[in-house]
Amino acid sequence: MLAIFSSVLLANFFNKNEYGDYKYIFILGSLFDIAGLRGASQTISRAASRNEDGILQKITSLQIRWASLSLVLAIIFSIYYLLHGNYTLGLSLFFLGINRPFFLAFRNYQQYLIGKKIFKTFFLWSLLDAIFSLVLLLSSLFLTKNVIVIIGITAFGSLLTSYYFYSKTKKYFVLNENTASGFLKESFHFSFLEVINIIAGQIDKLVLYNFYGSEALAIYAIAQAFPTQAYVLMKSITATFIPKLTNRTRLEIVKSFNIRIIQALSFGGFVTLAYILLAPSVIRIFFPKYIDAIFYSQILSLDLCLAIAVGYIGAIVVSQKMIRENYLFSISGNFIRIALCLVFGFFGGVKAILFAVLFSRFTATIYQIITCKARITKST
């Protein structure tokens, strides 16, 4: 909800072109994660559930060392835009680049708390972290309309809060320095897949901005606002499955697989239907300048049908160390998404992008469900 509130503030604070430019800065900033071993964080929850507490500091230190590559990317992008006279993009990307890798590394405390099943503290600290970020955003909007200043204040503030909660986690909840010997290899596997995930996750927005302009990206971003946050929330719930699934045999997982998928799809369908009915009123109230985003938002909400099911499959793959399947699922679905967004987006605009995103998601999910069930059944 706090992320939605931020979107409401910014979308009503800026005009469409300014908001589209603002979103594009963060899209480019997220590409810096390609060099930061982001996927290594996925190993933390499972290791922590086995009382390998040393994994938190090991992974965080590893990501901080690799952050130098992210910094190089940020500097290259910044210099490029500065030389072309775009000081807003150049300086904003510089501020993002010098703090984002560290901000994300320190946020590993969240994965660790989930793995240790300390859910109350996880939700409380995550909420406080988000509230502080929102207060920073409100304060910066009150002081200025300068995008560079707004991004600088919020970026550095978020870095400080993440480090604070990371330090508290180490102090109060890390009880030993145990670490499995294979964590490094596993970290690089997950990080390679995360590179593909990052590119696929941003390709639709990159195409829209570069082919159709900032206003098209702004409308698409508003259409995504509620469905995306709902999807993230639903998938975050499934992250809590990892510790439990880690301690289950594959035979136990197979026995309950079908009913869990049916439950996940049923709940997702209910959420989707509810949003489709509410979307016109919700967008008119919170985003009055973006009435043209209503239809797009309703279409994008079809993705919510799959959120819990996708998260459940992901939890099985991570908890059972199904590295080969992780590669298959990530590469197949993401390459379809990238290819369709490039081809259809070039010729058909926003509606074509919607088709590409949804078609790739549905086909990938069907493939993952069938393949995951077959693989764990075969190994029992």
RADADA-V486045 format. One record per pair of residues at least 6 apart in sequence whose ideal C-beta (glycine too) atoms are under 7 Angstrom apart, sorted by the first residue. I is the first residue (numbers start at 1). J is the second residue. If there is no record, write none. Layout:
BEGIN
i = <I/I>
j = <J/J>
END
This chain:
BEGIN
i = <2/2/2/3/4/4/4/5/6/6/7/8/8/9/9/10/10/11/11/11/11/13/14/16/16/16/17/17/19/20/20/20/20/20/21/22/23/23/23/24/24/24/25/25/25/25/27/27/27/28/28/29/29/29/29/30/30/31/31/32/32/32/32/32/32/33/33/33/34/34/35/35/35/35/36/36/36/36/36/36/37/37/37/37/37/38/38/38/39/39/39/39/39/40/40/40/40/40/40/41/41/41/42/42/43/43/43/43/43/43/44/44/44/44/44/44/44/45/45/45/45/45/45/46/46/46/46/46/47/47/47/47/48/48/48/48/49/49/49/49/50/51/51/52/52/52/53/53/53/53/53/54/54/54/54/55/55/56/56/56/56/57/58/58/59/59/60/60/60/62/63/63/64/64/67/67/67/70/70/71/71/73/74/74/74/74/74/75/77/78/78/78/78/81/81/81/82/88/88/91/92/92/92/95/95/95/96/96/99/99/99/102/103/103/103/106/106/106/107/108/109/109/109/110/110/112/113/113/113/114/114/114/115/115/116/117/118/119/125/129/129/129/132/132/133/133/133/133/136/136/136/137/140/140/140/140/141/144/189/193/193/193/196/196/196/197/197/199/200/200/200/203/203/203/204/204/204/204/205/205/207/207/207/207/208/208/208/208/208/208/209/211/211/212/216/219/219/219/220/220/222/222/222/223/223/223/223/224/226/226/226/227/227/227/227/227/227/230/230/230/231/231/231/234/234/234/234/235/235/235/238/238/238/238/238/239/241/241/242/242/242/245/245/245/245/246/250/250/250/250/251/253/253/254/254/254/257/260/261/261/264/264/264/265/265/267/268/268/268/268/268/268/269/271/272/272/272/272/275/275/276/276/279/279/279/279/280/283/283/283/283/283/284/287/296/296/299/300/302/303/303/306/306/309/309/310/313/313/313/316/316/317/317/317/322/325/325/325/328/329/332/332/333/333/336/336/336/337/337/337/340/340/340/341/341/344/344/344/344/345/345/345>
j = <130/131/134/229/225/226/229/134/134/137/225/286/287/137/141/19/22/19/222/287/290/141/22/215/218/289/214/215/218/209/214/215/217/218/214/147/217/218/221/209/214/217/89/92/93/151/202/205/206/77/93/93/96/97/100/198/202/198/202/70/73/74/97/100/101/70/104/198/195/198/66/69/70/73/63/66/67/70/101/104/62/63/66/187/191/104/191/194/190/191/192/193/194/59/62/63/187/190/191/59/108/111/190/318/55/59/183/186/187/190/55/56/59/108/111/112/115/111/114/115/239/242/243/115/242/246/318/319/55/115/180/183/55/112/115/116/115/242/243/246/246/176/178/178/179/180/174/175/176/177/178/176/177/178/179/179/183/108/112/170/174/170/179/183/108/187/105/106/108/187/101/105/102/105/101/102/105/97/101/97/98/97/93/94/96/97/98/97/93/90/93/94/97/89/90/93/90/147/148/148/147/148/151/151/152/155/151/155/155/156/159/159/158/159/162/162/163/166/162/166/165/166/169/122/126/169/121/122/169/122/239/240/242/243/173/243/173/240/165/161/162/165/157/161/154/157/158/161/153/154/157/154/149/150/153/154/150/150/323/326/327/330/330/331/334/330/334/338/334/337/338/337/338/341/341/345/353/357/217/220/341/342/345/353/216/217/220/345/350/353/217/345/346/349/350/290/292/293/296/350/287/290/293/293/296/297/300/300/275/282/297/275/297/300/301/303/304/271/275/304/303/304/307/304/307/308/311/307/310/311/308/311/312/314/315/315/312/315/315/318/319/253/315/316/319/319/320/376/379/380/380/316/376/376/377/380/373/312/309/369/308/309/312/305/309/308/304/305/306/307/308/309/305/304/301/302/304/305/301/304/298/301/294/297/298/301/294/290/291/293/294/297/291/293/350/354/354/354/358/358/361/361/365/365/369/365/368/369/372/372/376/325/326/329/375/371/372/375/371/368/364/367/360/364/360/363/364/356/357/360/356/359/360/353/356/352/353/355/356/352/353/356>
END
